[in-house]
Each structure stands twice: as C-alpha cells, then as structure tokens.
Amino acid sequence: MKEDLLQFIWEYRKFNSFNLFTTCGKSLEILNPGKLNKNDGPDFFMSKIKIDETIWVGNIEIHINASDWFKHQHQNDKKYDNIILHVVFKNDLKIDFPFPVLELQGKIPPILFQRYLQIMENKKDILCQDYLPEIPNIIKTNWKERLLIERLERKNKEIETLLLETKNNWEYAFFRYLGRYLGGSKNKNTFDLLFKSLDLGILSKHADNLFQIESLLLGQAGFLDGNLKEEYPNKIKEEYLFLKHKYNLTPIPLFLWDFKSIRPHSFPNIRLVQLAQIIHLHFPFFEKSISSLNSSPIFININASNYWENHYLFKPSSQSISKKTGVNFANMININVVFPFLYTYGKHMEKPEIQENALQYIRNLKPEKNHITALFKPNEVENKNAADSQSIIQLVENYCSKKKCLNCAIGNKILREEKTKFVVEEEWLSWAN
C-alpha cells in the first residue's frame, strides 16, 4: 500500500462506505471527501463529514499507519491543527487522538489492488498499454490538451527565467533558448554557457560578415585551441584572436563539449557554423521567426560554409556530405523553440490572441516521430500533429516513466472503471453480511 493510492481510494470513495464507524465507535458519514492538496499541509481541504449527529467541515489527513502522524511530526505543525478526521489503512496505535480516526483496512476491494499491482508491475514502457484501446477517445483528447498546456507552462517558466537574466531582451533570450535546443540533451548547458560568454550585441555588429561570426562562435567555444594544420582553421583562429583582444573575450573550456553518441552532422561545432549562417542571413531572428510562422524560411536550407562540406572537425577532410538543414530540422525548431516563445510572448504581453495563434500554429505542424512517440500505436494514442507529439512526450516523461498513474487521467480512468465498480459493490455487500 502506498499513500498516493490511499489518497486516490479516499478521493473517489473506492471503499466500502456502508455503516462506517470511527475507531472510537461513533457513526461516520462522508458528505464530501474534500479537495486533494498537492502542496504542503493536510492531504484534503474543505472536507465535509457527519459524526453521529454533528456535521464537521475541515481538513483530512491520510496515512498508511496511524503512527505515521507522529513519524511525520504533524503534532508539532500548526498546519494540521484543523484536522477533522485521520484516515488510515491500519490503526496500529491504540491511543486517543484529538480527532476521530477511520481505519480502511478490510474495506477496500481486492480487485482494485489487483488492477493497481497489475499496472505497476507491468514490464512494458507504457504500464497501462493493455488497457489503452478501451479508453474513450474523449478522455484521451482532453488529457492531451491538458498535457500540452502543462508542457507549455513548464517551458514558459524557463523562458521567463531567461527574460529576467537578459533584462527582458527577447532577442537574446531567444538566442540562448535556441542554443539550448541545438545542444540537445548532452550539450544544452554548454551551449548556454557559451552564449552567456558572448554578448549578442557583438554578434549583431558582425552579422554581415559570416567569417567573423564563425570565428567568434567557434573561438568562444574553444574549438580553435591548439595547433591547427589547415589554412581555413588558421585564418579563422587569427581572426578570432583579433576579436578576442578587441572585446576582451574569455572562451569556455573545450573539454565541456560532449561528442559521445552524437551523429557527426549534429556535432556541436557543426551546429555552431549553421547558427553562424542563421545570424548572418536572418538577424534579428526572433523577430523574423515570429513574423514568418507559416513558411518558417529561417531554419530551412541553412548550410555550413564551404570548408565544412567535407569536414566534421578541424581534421583532414572526410567524405563530402551536405550539412544543409531540411524541413524536419526546421519543424523541430519551430515546435521546440519558436512555438513556446510565441506562447510566452503572448502571455507576457497579456495578448491572449497571440497565445491562441501559437496553439493553432502547433496543431498545423507535422508531429515529432521519435523513440518516445513510437511507444504508442495509432489505436492507443493518436499522433497526428505537433500538439499531439508534445502531449505524448509530456505524458511519457512526467507520468509513465515516473509511474504516476494515479495522477494521469488515463490511469485514473482505468482504476475507476465502471465494470470494476459492479464487482466491488457485490463484494461490499458480501462483506457487510
């Protein structure tokens, strides 16, 4: 038994509530289980119960064992002064509490435990996968909408933090957020450190000179350290040393970059020379990316300079492979950078119409197809557009992988399945007899 399961059982009254009595022998009727509290303090607020002939309104605390009250030191916490009922699975203390106690052991139907354990002990990536085709589409659709907003709000907080750090400079905040995405899971923090070390104003001054932009980005990233053997790397290093002295720059250490398990066309230095092209062709790119949502030309067909056509590093040439970005690359940036920025911009500027445009925009984008979205079959959870894929990623990362099924609308529906209810009621009647 886990406490979150006991909270679920109480919230949805999935126990035998006929002829309830407190541990002191007083009759108990549940008029309203209350509202679940997800923050510090009692588990349920505004609960309403009737003990004998008296109606009580207040807070309810849930524990596995009655002794957990003292284990958690609630007796010394004033937030728990207004407790009207202590609900426990097992009353392991034979003492008089200053409030009534209800023991649920023996009142919870075994079928609920069986279904919960069946889900929790499932070895599949998606614990409830066997039940998904039976879940009504309206529940899945509504839940995906909530998941999308939940994911957006998390990204909104990240962007608002960047805005504080950049003193509400939307262009610089966008630049850093874009860098985090280009860095991926392995190098996002290093990209952010790099962009903190290089003022966007400096880059804007040299935006018309691609060679200088490349030298600034690669030099600040530490890729120009050491002995370089070819003509282009040495020229770009010479240019960087001049600009480094001019602007009093300090590069970040080269060892911070992680190349392990990254495909060559996504190496951080390749992303930097592609970014140099974006700055050169489209600065200021936040303003332009927002104003060209439908076509999004900024991130399509971005190529690396000639040297990189047959190089991945500052080493002897390799097979010539194009480093030009395509539609998929642009789509991913639009989903993960432009879209959340547009949503945050509308919220920050108190323009709900811009937020609505952002939501409509993502529903028109193609969905992401990766190892996470591939976990679901079409008849389980649809992935028709980018809004769907963002919802699926939020679902897997924040609920499925953490086994937070009780907080998930789908898991909640499975455990509250009506077919289970009829069996439960039969068992309740048999227990009552």
C-alpha positions as semicolon CSV with decimal commas, in nm:
position;residue;x (nm);y (nm);z (nm)
1;M;0,000;0,000;0,000
2;K;0,126;0,347;-0,093
3;E;-0,006;0,673;0,041
4;D;-0,091;0,815;-0,302
5;L;-0,304;0,506;-0,371
6;L;-0,481;0,554;-0,038
7;Q;-0,546;0,919;-0,131
8;F;-0,695;0,802;-0,461
9;I;-0,914;0,549;-0,281
10;W;-1,041;0,819;-0,044
11;E;-1,093;1,086;-0,314
12;Y;-1,305;0,857;-0,532
13;R;-1,461;0,661;-0,245
14;K;-1,332;0,329;-0,375
15;F;-1,401;0,153;-0,045
16;N;-1,696;0,015;0,144
17;S;-1,864;0,326;0,283
18;F;-2,167;0,145;0,426
19;N;-2,212;0,170;0,802
20;L;-1,883;0,344;0,874
21;F;-1,762;0,386;1,230
22;T;-1,460;0,563;1,374
23;T;-1,214;0,368;1,585
24;C;-1,395;0,510;1,890
25;G;-1,725;0,356;1,775
26;K;-1,900;0,670;1,650
27;S;-2,104;0,655;1,328
28;L;-1,943;0,830;1,030
29;E;-2,093;0,954;0,703
30;I;-1,883;1,108;0,425
31;L;-2,066;1,406;0,277
32;N;-1,771;1,538;0,073
33;P;-1,421;1,381;0,066
34;G;-1,271;1,726;0,004
35;K;-1,019;1,862;-0,243
36;L;-0,679;1,696;-0,279
37;N;-0,393;1,919;-0,167
38;K;-0,078;1,877;-0,378
39;N;0,128;2,113;-0,164
40;D;0,244;2,106;0,198
41;G;-0,018;2,054;0,465
42;P;-0,315;1,819;0,513
43;D;-0,399;1,589;0,223
44;F;-0,756;1,715;0,174
45;F;-0,912;2,058;0,224
46;M;-1,276;2,156;0,267
47;S;-1,390;1,804;0,353
48;K;-1,737;1,753;0,498
49;I;-1,831;1,462;0,723
50;K;-2,103;1,374;0,972
51;I;-2,007;1,210;1,302
52;D;-2,309;1,091;1,495
53;E;-2,542;1,391;1,455
54;T;-2,275;1,661;1,413
55;I;-2,154;1,789;1,074
56;W;-1,786;1,886;1,052
57;V;-1,607;2,084;0,778
58;G;-1,228;2,100;0,767
59;N;-0,912;1,913;0,671
60;I;-0,841;1,541;0,647
61;E;-0,503;1,372;0,671
62;I;-0,428;1,034;0,507
63;H;-0,168;0,787;0,634
64;I;-0,084;0,422;0,581
65;N;-0,044;0,372;0,956
66;A;-0,187;0,580;1,237
67;S;0,166;0,601;1,384
68;D;0,278;0,797;1,075
69;W;0,117;1,102;1,236
70;F;0,398;1,111;1,490
71;K;0,658;0,979;1,246
72;H;0,593;1,286;1,028
73;Q;0,589;1,519;1,330
74;H;0,241;1,655;1,248
75;Q;0,170;1,705;1,618
76;N;0,424;1,991;1,611
77;D;0,295;2,154;1,292
78;K;0,020;2,417;1,318
79;K;-0,092;2,345;0,960
80;Y;-0,252;2,029;1,100
81;D;-0,448;2,194;1,381
82;N;-0,777;2,190;1,188
83;I;-0,796;1,813;1,130
84;I;-1,149;1,674;1,148
85;L;-1,059;1,314;1,050
86;H;-0,748;1,096;1,033
87;V;-0,792;0,831;0,762
88;V;-0,552;0,536;0,790
89;F;-0,516;0,199;0,627
90;K;-0,412;0,040;0,954
91;N;-0,479;0,169;1,304
92;D;-0,157;0,048;1,464
93;L;-0,184;0,277;1,770
94;K;-0,432;0,218;2,049
95;I;-0,431;0,575;2,176
96;D;-0,679;0,861;2,183
97;F;-0,609;1,116;1,909
98;P;-0,759;1,467;1,949
99;F;-0,968;1,387;1,638
100;P;-1,158;1,081;1,511
101;V;-0,977;0,807;1,318
102;L;-1,116;0,594;1,034
103;E;-0,945;0,264;0,951
104;L;-0,987;0,142;0,590
105;Q;-0,821;-0,198;0,624
106;G;-1,077;-0,461;0,521
107;K;-1,293;-0,203;0,344
108;I;-1,100;-0,178;0,015
109;P;-1,198;-0,428;-0,260
110;P;-0,918;-0,669;-0,358
111;I;-0,991;-0,615;-0,729
112;L;-0,870;-0,254;-0,702
113;F;-0,539;-0,370;-0,552
114;Q;-0,509;-0,635;-0,822
115;R;-0,560;-0,386;-1,103
116;Y;-0,319;-0,135;-0,948
117;L;-0,048;-0,401;-0,898
118;Q;-0,106;-0,533;-1,248
119;I;-0,029;-0,188;-1,387
120;M;0,263;-0,111;-1,154
121;E;0,433;-0,447;-1,211
122;N;0,398;-0,433;-1,588
123;K;0,739;-0,453;-1,759
124;K;0,630;-0,253;-2,064
125;D;0,744;0,106;-2,118
126;I;0,378;0,212;-2,102
127;L;0,239;0,042;-1,792
128;C;-0,128;0,065;-1,891
129;Q;-0,077;-0,022;-2,258
130;D;-0,308;-0,325;-2,246
131;Y;-0,599;-0,101;-2,142
132;L;-0,542;0,191;-2,381
133;P;-0,763;0,078;-2,673
134;E;-1,059;0,057;-2,431
135;I;-1,023;0,415;-2,306
136;P;-1,277;0,653;-2,470
137;N;-1,120;0,898;-2,717
138;I;-1,278;1,196;-2,540
139;I;-1,073;1,117;-2,228
140;K;-0,751;1,084;-2,430
141;T;-0,822;1,404;-2,626
142;N;-0,899;1,612;-2,317
143;W;-0,597;1,473;-2,135
144;K;-0,367;1,554;-2,428
145;E;-0,492;1,914;-2,425
146;R;-0,407;1,942;-2,056
147;L;-0,068;1,779;-2,113
148;L;0,013;2,028;-2,390
149;I;-0,065;2,326;-2,167
150;E;0,127;2,163;-1,881
151;R;0,432;2,128;-2,105
152;L;0,389;2,483;-2,233
153;E;0,371;2,623;-1,882
154;R;0,695;2,446;-1,789
155;K;0,867;2,596;-2,093
156;N;0,707;2,931;-2,015
157;K;0,882;2,932;-1,676
158;E;1,216;2,853;-1,843
159;I;1,173;3,139;-2,090
160;E;1,058;3,383;-1,822
161;T;1,375;3,298;-1,627
162;L;1,583;3,374;-1,937
163;L;1,400;3,704;-1,979
164;L;1,491;3,800;-1,623
165;E;1,855;3,710;-1,686
166;T;1,862;3,908;-2,011
167;K;1,668;4,208;-1,872
168;N;1,368;4,142;-2,099
169;N;1,580;4,124;-2,412
170;W;1,361;3,895;-2,624
171;E;1,625;3,858;-2,895
172;Y;1,897;3,749;-2,652
173;A;1,661;3,519;-2,460
174;F;1,553;3,359;-2,789
175;F;1,919;3,321;-2,888
176;R;2,000;3,135;-2,567
177;Y;1,688;2,919;-2,581
178;L;1,770;2,826;-2,940
179;G;2,121;2,735;-2,827
180;R;1,987;2,501;-2,561
181;Y;1,783;2,318;-2,823
182;L;2,075;2,297;-3,067
183;G;2,285;2,149;-2,788
184;G;2,044;1,863;-2,728
185;S;2,039;1,671;-2,402
186;K;2,419;1,636;-2,390
187;N;2,534;1,989;-2,469
188;K;2,246;2,224;-2,385
189;N;2,418;2,354;-2,070
190;T;2,745;2,405;-2,257
191;F;2,566;2,595;-2,533
192;D;2,403;2,816;-2,270
193;L;2,741;2,878;-2,105
194;L;2,885;2,970;-2,444
195;F;2,605;3,216;-2,520
196;K;2,640;3,373;-2,176
197;S;3,006;3,437;-2,256
198;L;2,931;3,612;-2,585
199;D;2,721;3,927;-2,590
200;L;2,463;3,921;-2,867
201;G;2,544;4,285;-2,937
202;I;2,892;4,180;-3,051
203;L;2,748;3,923;-3,290
204;S;2,499;4,175;-3,428
205;K;2,784;4,416;-3,512
206;H;2,945;4,148;-3,729
207;A;2,627;3,986;-3,866
208;D;2,711;4,099;-4,220
209;N;3,043;3,909;-4,210
210;L;2,998;3,529;-4,197
211;F;3,370;3,465;-4,149
212;Q;3,381;3,682;-3,837
213;I;3,061;3,527;-3,693
214;E;3,209;3,178;-3,735
215;S;3,534;3,286;-3,573
216;L;3,352;3,434;-3,273
217;L;3,131;3,127;-3,217
218;L;3,399;2,863;-3,274
219;G;3,664;3,059;-3,087
220;Q;3,447;3,125;-2,782
221;A;3,352;2,755;-2,783
222;G;3,720;2,659;-2,752
223;F;3,736;2,480;-3,087
224;L;4,025;2,698;-3,206
225;D;4,264;2,599;-2,925
226;G;4,580;2,403;-3,004
227;N;4,770;2,356;-3,329
228;L;4,556;2,369;-3,642
229;K;4,709;2,231;-3,962
230;E;4,487;2,357;-4,245
231;E;4,464;2,704;-4,397
232;Y;4,097;2,780;-4,313
233;P;4,118;2,690;-3,941
234;N;4,433;2,900;-3,901
235;K;4,277;3,200;-4,074
236;I;3,965;3,180;-3,861
237;K;4,179;3,141;-3,549
238;E;4,378;3,451;-3,642
239;E;4,054;3,645;-3,686
240;Y;3,922;3,521;-3,351
241;L;4,239;3,623;-3,164
242;F;4,196;3,976;-3,301
243;L;3,830;3,992;-3,197
244;K;3,904;3,826;-2,863
245;H;4,152;4,103;-2,781
246;K;3,920;4,374;-2,915
247;Y;3,624;4,266;-2,698
248;N;3,819;4,120;-2,407
249;L;3,660;3,775;-2,451
250;T;3,724;3,463;-2,248
251;P;3,647;3,132;-2,426
252;I;3,490;2,839;-2,246
253;P;3,699;2,520;-2,198
254;L;3,694;2,277;-2,491
255;F;3,657;1,973;-2,262
256;L;3,299;2,077;-2,174
257;W;3,172;1,960;-2,511
258;D;3,035;1,607;-2,535
259;F;3,063;1,426;-2,869
260;K;2,975;1,076;-2,747
261;S;2,682;0,903;-2,920
262;I;2,613;1,213;-3,135
263;R;2,583;1,178;-3,510
264;P;2,851;1,379;-3,695
265;H;2,603;1,610;-3,871
266;S;2,480;1,710;-3,521
267;F;2,824;1,774;-3,370
268;P;2,816;2,097;-3,164
269;N;3,071;2,266;-3,392
270;I;2,854;2,189;-3,696
271;R;2,552;2,337;-3,518
272;L;2,759;2,648;-3,445
273;V;2,858;2,709;-3,807
274;Q;2,493;2,656;-3,909
275;L;2,394;2,909;-3,643
276;A;2,653;3,147;-3,788
277;Q;2,466;3,125;-4,120
278;I;2,134;3,196;-3,947
279;I;2,278;3,504;-3,776
280;H;2,441;3,619;-4,100
281;L;2,126;3,578;-4,311
282;H;1,842;3,646;-4,069
283;F;1,945;3,857;-3,772
284;P;1,739;3,963;-3,575
285;F;1,600;3,609;-3,591
286;F;1,345;3,622;-3,310
287;E;1,150;3,897;-3,482
288;K;1,179;3,726;-3,819
289;S;1,090;3,379;-3,692
290;I;0,774;3,512;-3,527
291;S;0,670;3,709;-3,835
292;S;0,717;3,414;-4,074
293;L;0,538;3,135;-3,888
294;N;0,357;2,985;-4,183
295;S;0,657;2,940;-4,409
296;S;0,936;2,942;-4,146
297;P;1,215;3,002;-4,402
298;I;1,471;3,098;-4,140
299;F;1,568;2,746;-4,037
300;I;1,529;2,567;-4,373
301;N;1,820;2,524;-4,616
302;I;2,080;2,657;-4,375
303;N;2,416;2,535;-4,494
304;A;2,760;2,532;-4,340
305;S;3,039;2,729;-4,510
306;N;3,247;2,559;-4,781
307;Y;3,515;2,415;-4,551
308;W;3,256;2,209;-4,365
309;E;3,119;2,044;-4,677
310;N;3,388;1,776;-4,638
311;H;3,482;1,823;-4,271
312;Y;3,318;1,740;-3,940
313;L;3,609;1,860;-3,725
314;F;3,931;2,056;-3,775
315;K;4,096;1,741;-3,906
316;P;4,181;1,603;-4,253
317;S;3,886;1,605;-4,490
318;S;3,622;1,335;-4,488
319;Q;3,365;1,225;-4,745
320;S;3,166;1,518;-4,878
321;I;2,823;1,518;-4,713
322;S;2,586;1,813;-4,719
323;K;2,532;1,987;-4,387
324;K;2,225;2,172;-4,518
325;T;1,927;2,174;-4,284
326;G;1,596;2,040;-4,414
327;V;1,226;2,061;-4,339
328;N;1,246;1,823;-4,041
329;F;1,518;2,031;-3,874
330;A;1,312;2,349;-3,921
331;N;0,999;2,173;-3,793
332;M;1,176;2,064;-3,475
333;I;1,299;2,420;-3,405
334;N;0,951;2,558;-3,470
335;I;0,799;2,306;-3,227
336;N;1,057;2,331;-2,950
337;V;1,174;2,693;-2,975
338;V;0,952;2,922;-3,184
339;F;0,618;2,786;-3,061
340;P;0,687;2,808;-2,684
341;F;0,844;3,151;-2,733
342;L;0,540;3,274;-2,920
343;Y;0,312;3,138;-2,646
344;T;0,523;3,303;-2,374
345;Y;0,536;3,629;-2,567
346;G;0,155;3,639;-2,583
347;K;0,124;3,558;-2,214
348;H;0,394;3,804;-2,109
349;M;0,244;4,085;-2,317
350;E;-0,109;3,993;-2,199
351;K;-0,227;3,924;-2,553
352;P;-0,434;3,603;-2,543
353;E;-0,491;3,621;-2,918
354;I;-0,118;3,555;-2,969
355;Q;-0,138;3,254;-2,736
356;E;-0,432;3,121;-2,938
357;N;-0,233;3,175;-3,259
358;A;0,051;2,976;-3,106
359;L;-0,179;2,685;-3,018
360;Q;-0,333;2,688;-3,365
361;Y;0,014;2,708;-3,518
362;I;0,142;2,393;-3,346
363;R;-0,169;2,198;-3,445
364;N;-0,077;2,270;-3,808
365;L;0,278;2,139;-3,773
366;K;0,382;1,783;-3,850
367;P;0,423;1,560;-3,542
368;E;0,754;1,459;-3,397
369;K;0,839;1,095;-3,458
370;N;1,096;0,961;-3,218
371;H;1,154;0,677;-2,971
372;I;0,901;0,828;-2,729
373;T;0,612;0,881;-2,969
374;A;0,681;0,535;-3,118
375;L;0,580;0,378;-2,787
376;F;0,213;0,423;-2,877
377;K;0,020;0,262;-3,160
378;P;-0,233;0,477;-3,353
379;N;-0,528;0,296;-3,192
380;E;-0,383;0,370;-2,847
381;V;-0,292;0,740;-2,861
382;E;-0,310;0,941;-3,185
383;N;-0,007;1,137;-3,305
384;K;-0,144;1,342;-3,594
385;N;0,024;1,678;-3,536
386;A;0,289;1,851;-3,327
387;A;0,041;1,925;-3,047
388;D;-0,017;1,550;-3,014
389;S;0,353;1,467;-3,009
390;Q;0,429;1,733;-2,747
391;S;0,149;1,591;-2,532
392;I;0,282;1,237;-2,571
393;I;0,632;1,343;-2,471
394;Q;0,491;1,520;-2,164
395;L;0,287;1,210;-2,078
396;V;0,579;0,967;-2,102
397;E;0,842;1,187;-1,937
398;N;0,631;1,311;-1,646
399;Y;0,381;1,032;-1,582
400;C;0,461;0,697;-1,746
401;S;0,834;0,687;-1,670
402;K;0,770;0,802;-1,311
403;K;0,476;0,560;-1,260
404;K;0,247;0,848;-1,168
405;C;-0,057;0,661;-1,298
406;L;-0,282;0,789;-1,021
407;N;-0,217;1,147;-1,139
408;C;-0,283;1,058;-1,502
409;A;-0,635;1,089;-1,646
410;I;-0,592;0,759;-1,832
411;G;-0,459;0,568;-1,531
412;N;-0,727;0,728;-1,317
413;K;-0,998;0,610;-1,558
414;I;-0,862;0,255;-1,559
415;L;-0,869;0,232;-1,181
416;R;-1,217;0,388;-1,166
417;E;-1,351;0,168;-1,445
418;E;-1,727;0,119;-1,406
419;K;-1,702;-0,254;-1,480
420;T;-1,489;-0,279;-1,169
421;K;-1,749;-0,090;-0,967
422;F;-2,018;-0,356;-1,002
423;V;-1,785;-0,629;-0,881
424;V;-1,677;-0,405;-0,596
425;E;-2,036;-0,343;-0,484
426;E;-2,108;-0,718;-0,480
427;E;-1,803;-0,770;-0,261
428;W;-1,907;-0,485;-0,030
429;L;-2,248;-0,646;0,020
430;S;-2,090;-0,982;0,092
431;W;-1,854;-0,823;0,343
432;A;-2,140;-0,635;0,505
433;N;-2,318;-0,963;0,562
